[in-house]
Amino acid sequence: MAINWTMIYKKYKGKWVALKSDEKTVVASGINAKTAYEKAVNGGFRNPILSYVPAKLMSRIGLIHAV
């Protein structure tokens, strides 16, 4: 099932977020992954999911392949 991150994008664009295991509840954020993680752990969340919220959404066309 898809998760709607519209509100997360609006509030946290350009930042890293630490999420609960439900993948939609933000428990911390920061300018980098380390900061978001440390804030989450200090707030009592042992295993947050980290994700970067892009500053601008862009469409991608074409193949993506590993080198």
N, CA, C and O atoms as CSV, one atom per row, in Angstrom:
chain,resi,resn,atom,element,x,y,z
A,1,MET,N,N,0.838,-1.182,0.000
A,1,MET,CA,C,0.000,0.000,0.000
A,1,MET,C,C,0.887,1.252,0.000
A,1,MET,O,O,1.850,1.336,0.762
A,2,ALA,N,N,0.569,2.183,-0.825
A,2,ALA,CA,C,1.329,3.426,-0.935
A,2,ALA,C,C,1.078,4.324,0.271
A,2,ALA,O,O,-0.024,4.358,0.818
A,3,ILE,N,N,2.111,5.043,0.673
A,3,ILE,CA,C,2.003,5.978,1.792
A,3,ILE,C,C,2.044,7.396,1.241
A,3,ILE,O,O,2.914,7.730,0.437
A,4,ASN,N,N,1.110,8.221,1.670
A,4,ASN,CA,C,1.044,9.605,1.214
A,4,ASN,C,C,1.987,10.460,2.071
A,4,ASN,O,O,1.746,10.676,3.259
A,5,TRP,N,N,3.052,10.933,1.448
A,5,TRP,CA,C,4.041,11.762,2.146
A,5,TRP,C,C,3.876,13.246,1.811
A,5,TRP,O,O,4.814,14.019,2.004
A,6,THR,N,N,2.730,13.654,1.323
A,6,THR,CA,C,2.516,15.038,0.908
A,6,THR,C,C,2.815,16.020,2.038
A,6,THR,O,O,3.531,17.000,1.833
A,7,MET,N,N,2.277,15.768,3.216
A,7,MET,CA,C,2.489,16.689,4.345
A,7,MET,C,C,3.945,16.646,4.824
A,7,MET,O,O,4.494,17.669,5.235
A,8,ILE,N,N,4.563,15.472,4.771
A,8,ILE,CA,C,5.980,15.362,5.146
A,8,ILE,C,C,6.817,16.166,4.171
A,8,ILE,O,O,7.723,16.892,4.581
A,9,TYR,N,N,6.520,16.044,2.869
A,9,TYR,CA,C,7.265,16.801,1.864
A,9,TYR,C,C,7.128,18.301,2.101
A,9,TYR,O,O,8.124,19.025,2.068
A,10,LYS,N,N,5.915,18.771,2.336
A,10,LYS,CA,C,5.699,20.211,2.526
A,10,LYS,C,C,6.463,20.760,3.719
A,10,LYS,O,O,6.991,21.871,3.665
A,11,LYS,N,N,6.524,19.991,4.792
A,11,LYS,CA,C,7.146,20.471,6.026
A,11,LYS,C,C,8.663,20.254,6.077
A,11,LYS,O,O,9.384,21.050,6.679
A,12,TYR,N,N,9.144,19.179,5.447
A,12,TYR,CA,C,10.545,18.781,5.623
A,12,TYR,C,C,11.372,18.778,4.342
A,12,TYR,O,O,12.447,18.179,4.324
A,13,LYS,N,N,10.915,19.421,3.274
A,13,LYS,CA,C,11.673,19.352,2.022
A,13,LYS,C,C,13.094,19.896,2.208
A,13,LYS,O,O,13.317,20.933,2.832
A,14,GLY,N,N,14.040,19.148,1.636
A,14,GLY,CA,C,15.449,19.505,1.746
A,14,GLY,C,C,16.104,19.025,3.031
A,14,GLY,O,O,17.251,19.380,3.304
A,15,LYS,N,N,15.399,18.222,3.830
A,15,LYS,CA,C,15.944,17.733,5.100
A,15,LYS,C,C,15.900,16.211,5.162
A,15,LYS,O,O,15.231,15.559,4.361
A,16,TRP,N,N,16.616,15.671,6.115
A,16,TRP,CA,C,16.549,14.258,6.448
A,16,TRP,C,C,15.511,14.090,7.541
A,16,TRP,O,O,15.414,14.919,8.445
A,17,VAL,N,N,14.733,13.015,7.460
A,17,VAL,CA,C,13.757,12.719,8.497
A,17,VAL,C,C,14.011,11.326,9.063
A,17,VAL,O,O,14.475,10.425,8.365
A,18,ALA,N,N,13.695,11.179,10.344
A,18,ALA,CA,C,13.728,9.886,11.018
A,18,ALA,C,C,12.271,9.517,11.273
A,18,ALA,O,O,11.511,10.290,11.855
A,19,LEU,N,N,11.900,8.321,10.825
A,19,LEU,CA,C,10.507,7.888,10.892
A,19,LEU,C,C,10.340,6.697,11.828
A,19,LEU,O,O,11.263,5.907,12.029
A,20,LYS,N,N,9.131,6.589,12.398
A,20,LYS,CA,C,8.767,5.390,13.147
A,20,LYS,C,C,8.603,4.243,12.152
A,20,LYS,O,O,8.653,4.458,10.940
A,21,SER,N,N,8.410,3.045,12.653
A,21,SER,CA,C,8.290,1.873,11.785
A,21,SER,C,C,7.041,1.901,10.899
A,21,SER,O,O,6.950,1.128,9.944
A,22,ASP,N,N,6.077,2.780,11.201
A,22,ASP,CA,C,4.894,2.901,10.326
A,22,ASP,C,C,5.222,3.628,9.021
A,22,ASP,O,O,4.385,3.704,8.122
A,23,GLU,N,N,6.440,4.161,8.920
A,23,GLU,CA,C,6.969,4.860,7.744
A,23,GLU,C,C,6.233,6.149,7.399
A,23,GLU,O,O,6.344,6.640,6.276
A,24,LYS,N,N,5.484,6.704,8.348
A,24,LYS,CA,C,4.799,7.970,8.071
A,24,LYS,C,C,4.812,8.939,9.245
A,24,LYS,O,O,4.395,10.088,9.099
A,25,THR,N,N,5.279,8.497,10.397
A,25,THR,CA,C,5.350,9.370,11.569
A,25,THR,C,C,6.778,9.855,11.746
A,25,THR,O,O,7.679,9.064,12.026
A,26,VAL,N,N,6.986,11.169,11.581
A,26,VAL,CA,C,8.313,11.765,11.730
A,26,VAL,C,C,8.592,11.966,13.218
A,26,VAL,O,O,7.805,12.590,13.929
A,27,VAL,N,N,9.729,11.427,13.682
A,27,VAL,CA,C,10.112,11.578,15.086
A,27,VAL,C,C,11.261,12.565,15.255
A,27,VAL,O,O,11.512,13.044,16.361
A,28,ALA,N,N,11.964,12.872,14.155
A,28,ALA,CA,C,13.053,13.852,14.196
A,28,ALA,C,C,13.412,14.246,12.772
A,28,ALA,O,O,13.074,13.549,11.816
A,29,SER,N,N,14.103,15.374,12.644
A,29,SER,CA,C,14.591,15.806,11.335
A,29,SER,C,C,15.896,16.563,11.523
A,29,SER,O,O,16.231,16.987,12.628
A,30,GLY,N,N,16.623,16.724,10.429
A,30,GLY,CA,C,17.882,17.452,10.500
A,30,GLY,C,C,18.419,17.743,9.118
A,30,GLY,O,O,17.878,17.281,8.113
A,31,ILE,N,N,19.509,18.529,9.079
A,31,ILE,CA,C,20.104,18.897,7.798
A,31,ILE,C,C,20.918,17.751,7.207
A,31,ILE,O,O,21.261,17.774,6.025
A,32,ASN,N,N,21.232,16.739,8.037
A,32,ASN,CA,C,21.907,15.547,7.537
A,32,ASN,C,C,21.381,14.325,8.279
A,32,ASN,O,O,20.687,14.449,9.288
A,33,ALA,N,N,21.718,13.150,7.771
A,33,ALA,CA,C,21.195,11.902,8.337
A,33,ALA,C,C,21.654,11.701,9.773
A,33,ALA,O,O,20.884,11.230,10.611
A,34,LYS,N,N,22.894,12.051,10.061
A,34,LYS,CA,C,23.443,11.861,11.411
A,34,LYS,C,C,22.657,12.670,12.433
A,34,LYS,O,O,22.329,12.166,13.507
A,35,THR,N,N,22.358,13.907,12.108
A,35,THR,CA,C,21.608,14.771,13.027
A,35,THR,C,C,20.205,14.221,13.270
A,35,THR,O,O,19.756,14.153,14.415
A,36,ALA,N,N,19.519,13.831,12.215
A,36,ALA,CA,C,18.166,13.281,12.354
A,36,ALA,C,C,18.197,12.008,13.193
A,36,ALA,O,O,17.345,11.810,14.060
A,37,TYR,N,N,19.175,11.150,12.935
A,37,TYR,CA,C,19.298,9.897,13.682
A,37,TYR,C,C,19.566,10.155,15.163
A,37,TYR,O,O,18.910,9.575,16.028
A,38,GLU,N,N,20.520,11.017,15.447
A,38,GLU,CA,C,20.861,11.303,16.843
A,38,GLU,C,C,19.683,11.919,17.603
A,38,GLU,O,O,19.452,11.579,18.764
A,39,LYS,N,N,18.945,12.813,16.964
A,39,LYS,CA,C,17.767,13.400,17.602
A,39,LYS,C,C,16.723,12.321,17.897
A,39,LYS,O,O,16.111,12.325,18.965
A,40,ALA,N,N,16.521,11.405,16.958
A,40,ALA,CA,C,15.540,10.335,17.155
A,40,ALA,C,C,15.954,9.419,18.298
A,40,ALA,O,O,15.136,9.088,19.156
A,41,VAL,N,N,17.212,9.009,18.315
A,41,VAL,CA,C,17.705,8.119,19.373
A,41,VAL,C,C,17.636,8.816,20.730
A,41,VAL,O,O,17.233,8.209,21.721
A,42,ASN,N,N,18.026,10.080,20.776
A,42,ASN,CA,C,17.956,10.838,22.037
A,42,ASN,C,C,16.509,11.034,22.491
A,42,ASN,O,O,16.257,11.256,23.675
A,43,GLY,N,N,15.573,10.955,21.572
A,43,GLY,CA,C,14.154,11.075,21.887
A,43,GLY,C,C,13.511,9.739,22.255
A,43,GLY,O,O,12.308,9.669,22.506
A,44,GLY,N,N,14.322,8.680,22.284
A,44,GLY,CA,C,13.823,7.384,22.714
A,44,GLY,C,C,13.470,6.411,21.611
A,44,GLY,O,O,12.915,5.347,21.889
A,45,PHE,N,N,13.777,6.746,20.354
A,45,PHE,CA,C,13.469,5.848,19.234
A,45,PHE,C,C,14.750,5.124,18.832
A,45,PHE,O,O,15.684,5.736,18.314
A,46,ARG,N,N,14.783,3.810,19.077
A,46,ARG,CA,C,16.014,3.037,18.918
A,46,ARG,C,C,16.390,2.740,17.472
A,46,ARG,O,O,17.574,2.763,17.134
A,47,ASN,N,N,15.431,2.466,16.624
A,47,ASN,CA,C,15.725,2.082,15.239
A,47,ASN,C,C,14.892,2.881,14.240
A,47,ASN,O,O,14.028,2.316,13.568
A,48,PRO,N,N,15.138,4.181,14.135
A,48,PRO,CA,C,14.344,4.970,13.194
A,48,PRO,C,C,14.710,4.642,11.747
A,48,PRO,O,O,15.820,4.195,11.455
A,49,ILE,N,N,13.770,4.870,10.869
A,49,ILE,CA,C,14.005,4.742,9.433
A,49,ILE,C,C,14.405,6.129,8.938
A,49,ILE,O,O,13.690,7.102,9.176
A,50,LEU,N,N,15.528,6.225,8.259
A,50,LEU,CA,C,16.002,7.518,7.757
A,50,LEU,C,C,15.679,7.664,6.283
A,50,LEU,O,O,15.813,6.722,5.502
A,51,SER,N,N,15.250,8.865,5.918
A,51,SER,CA,C,14.945,9.149,4.521
A,51,SER,C,C,15.210,10.622,4.226
A,51,SER,O,O,14.958,11.493,5.059
A,52,TYR,N,N,15.721,10.883,3.029
A,52,TYR,CA,C,15.927,12.259,2.599
A,52,TYR,C,C,14.689,12.726,1.851
A,52,TYR,O,O,14.182,12.021,0.979
A,53,VAL,N,N,14.207,13.907,2.188
A,53,VAL,CA,C,13.064,14.507,1.501
A,53,VAL,C,C,13.639,15.527,0.521
A,53,VAL,O,O,14.183,16.545,0.948
A,54,PRO,N,N,13.530,15.275,-0.776
A,54,PRO,CA,C,14.157,16.178,-1.747
A,54,PRO,C,C,13.588,17.597,-1.677
A,54,PRO,O,O,12.410,17.796,-1.378
A,55,ALA,N,N,14.435,18.559,-1.956
A,55,ALA,CA,C,14.017,19.960,-1.933
A,55,ALA,C,C,13.068,20.262,-3.086
A,55,ALA,O,O,12.209,21.138,-2.982
A,56,LYS,N,N,13.229,19.528,-4.187
A,56,LYS,CA,C,12.389,19.738,-5.365
A,56,LYS,C,C,12.083,18.376,-5.982
A,56,LYS,O,O,12.977,17.549,-6.162
A,57,LEU,N,N,10.825,18.157,-6.300
A,57,LEU,CA,C,10.441,16.909,-6.946
A,57,LEU,C,C,10.702,17.017,-8.443
A,57,LEU,O,O,10.351,18.014,-9.074
A,58,MET,N,N,11.319,15.984,-9.004
A,58,MET,CA,C,11.649,16.000,-10.421
A,58,MET,C,C,11.227,14.676,-11.051
A,58,MET,O,O,11.346,13.618,-10.434
A,59,SER,N,N,10.740,14.749,-12.270
A,59,SER,CA,C,10.415,13.548,-13.021
A,59,SER,C,C,11.680,12.991,-13.647
A,59,SER,O,O,12.583,13.739,-14.023
A,60,ARG,N,N,11.736,11.692,-13.754
A,60,ARG,CA,C,12.880,11.046,-14.400
A,60,ARG,C,C,12.354,10.216,-15.563
A,60,ARG,O,O,11.377,9.478,-15.433
A,61,ILE,N,N,13.027,10.354,-16.702
A,61,ILE,CA,C,12.650,9.609,-17.893
A,61,ILE,C,C,13.875,8.875,-18.393
A,61,ILE,O,O,14.959,9.449,-18.492
A,62,GLY,N,N,13.699,7.617,-18.704
A,62,GLY,CA,C,14.825,6.840,-19.238
A,62,GLY,C,C,15.211,5.720,-18.295
A,62,GLY,O,O,14.605,5.528,-17.241
A,63,LEU,N,N,16.230,4.989,-18.701
A,63,LEU,CA,C,16.695,3.859,-17.923
A,63,LEU,C,C,17.714,4.291,-16.891
A,63,LEU,O,O,18.543,5.169,-17.133
A,64,ILE,N,N,17.637,3.664,-15.751
A,64,ILE,CA,C,18.650,3.847,-14.716
A,64,ILE,C,C,19.343,2.503,-14.582
A,64,ILE,O,O,18.690,1.483,-14.360
A,65,HIS,N,N,20.654,2.497,-14.714
A,65,HIS,CA,C,21.374,1.229,-14.620
A,65,HIS,C,C,22.608,1.402,-13.753
A,65,HIS,O,O,23.165,2.492,-13.621
A,66,ALA,N,N,23.007,0.295,-13.173
A,66,ALA,CA,C,24.208,0.306,-12.321
A,66,ALA,C,C,25.452,0.253,-13.200
A,66,ALA,O,O,25.446,-0.333,-14.283
A,67,VAL,N,N,26.492,0.864,-12.718
A,67,VAL,CA,C,27.766,0.857,-13.464
A,67,VAL,C,C,28.613,-0.285,-12.982
A,67,VAL,O,O,29.725,-0.479,-13.472
